[in-house]
Amino acid sequence: MTGLSVSTTVRKNRLAVTLAVAGALVFAGSTVAVADPTGALGFGSSALGSSQELVAPTPRLASVDNFRDVAGDGAGYRGVGGVQMNRGVFYRSNALLPNDADLAALDGLGITAVYDLRTEPEIVGKEDRLPAKATYTWLPTLSGNLGGISGKLKSPADAVAFMQDLNRSFVTDAAVRASFATLFNSLADTSGAQIVHCTSGKDRTGWTSALLQSMVGVPWDTIMADYLLTNEYSRLSIDRQLAGAAAASGPEMAAIYSPILHVDASYLEAGFAQLEADYGTVYNYLLTGLNLSPQTIAVLVNKLVG
């Protein structure tokens, strides 16, 4: 699936250092200091060690198949220096259309806020069904007319290129960046467990999750593996949609549609290659691309690993 300007091997080596070090934060009491963007201070000091209590496994929801913890499951993902991410803080999901049993499971997680990144056409007739104590924030986040553009695709290769461009737009589109800025500020300002979702929980939501993991130095291989889990979690749903497309429009159209329903490493690679080209590091993207304050970034890091 092709031709990115930065190879996967190079990005694994560079991002493992760049993502963790360039945005390093050191906490000293109530004072937050932003480390030298060159990475002179490193990341994952003992001051950032996690003291999280045992969190129950994230429930697998039958009716919301791509619902997951951004921090992973089990002991949680680890960042630079072995710093462990806190589970039960940020969740990622596809559209929240839970059945009664799954809604009860969500209620049990103490969700306080839900952020919906879908556009209005994506929501019509598929409005979220919210946990009892959760507030709802609508943050439509998309570059261009997804439906209109995807309808013009002529081959699976066109679809792959389209998805790569979509991920690049998370960096290049000012309106999209503004929406992500609002999201990250809200995640920092709101207490309790929070859910971020779009329609399938894979592209806009996948980007959000990858950034949060990057902020605490989760290795690139782990970030990518987590991103690709959508293909496993949503497999039955994807298969149903492809079968429906094949029945309605033929197998050739289903083959074109398949890259849009799945995630591929090249999609996230494209977004991060664009980020590196435009901003150099994740930290600079957060600071100047999203206009987040160092204090907001520090609050997010503290929630993730504090």
Secondary structure as GFF3:
##gff-version 3
##sequence-region A 1 306
A	DSSP	alpha_helix	8	22	.	.	.	ID=ss1
A	DSSP	beta_strand	25	28	.	.	.	ID=ss2
A	DSSP	beta_strand	31	34	.	.	.	ID=ss3
A	DSSP	three_ten_helix	46	48	.	.	.	ID=ss4
A	DSSP	beta_strand	68	69	.	.	.	ID=ss5
A	DSSP	three_ten_helix	80	82	.	.	.	ID=ss6
A	DSSP	beta_strand	90	93	.	.	.	ID=ss7
A	DSSP	alpha_helix	100	107	.	.	.	ID=ss8
A	DSSP	beta_strand	111	116	.	.	.	ID=ss9
A	DSSP	alpha_helix	120	123	.	.	.	ID=ss10
A	DSSP	beta_strand	135	138	.	.	.	ID=ss11
A	DSSP	alpha_helix	146	150	.	.	.	ID=ss12
A	DSSP	alpha_helix	156	172	.	.	.	ID=ss13
A	DSSP	alpha_helix	174	189	.	.	.	ID=ss14
A	DSSP	beta_strand	193	197	.	.	.	ID=ss15
A	DSSP	alpha_helix	204	215	.	.	.	ID=ss16
A	DSSP	alpha_helix	220	228	.	.	.	ID=ss17
A	DSSP	alpha_helix	230	233	.	.	.	ID=ss18
A	DSSP	alpha_helix	235	249	.	.	.	ID=ss19
A	DSSP	alpha_helix	251	261	.	.	.	ID=ss20
A	DSSP	alpha_helix	265	279	.	.	.	ID=ss21
A	DSSP	alpha_helix	282	284	.	.	.	ID=ss22
A	DSSP	pi_helix	285	289	.	.	.	ID=ss23
A	DSSP	alpha_helix	294	305	.	.	.	ID=ss24
###
